[in-house]
Amino acid sequence: MSQNWITIKSTDQVYQLEILKGLLLQHDITSVVINKQDSSYMNFGEAELKVLESDSEKALQIINQENE
């Protein structure tokens, strides 16, 4: 059975996504950070925070509450 992963946030600041990943983990939501930045320069590309499609709505609510 395949699981669908949804990108809920992308940025060029990987550390921000790692913080959000920890926040989601506190709420029992599994997430992954996919770093698509160029490894030579770290100036090109972005990283993405992904969650399972079934957790995406709850994850977005948690992130929005954190930003308020």
PyMOL commands that set and color helices and strands:
alter all, ss='L'
color gray80, all
select helices_A, chain A and resi 14-26+53-67
alter helices_A, ss='H'
color red, helices_A
select strands_A, chain A and resi 5-11+31-35+47-52
alter strands_A, ss='S'
color yellow, strands_A
deselect
rebuild
show_as cartoon
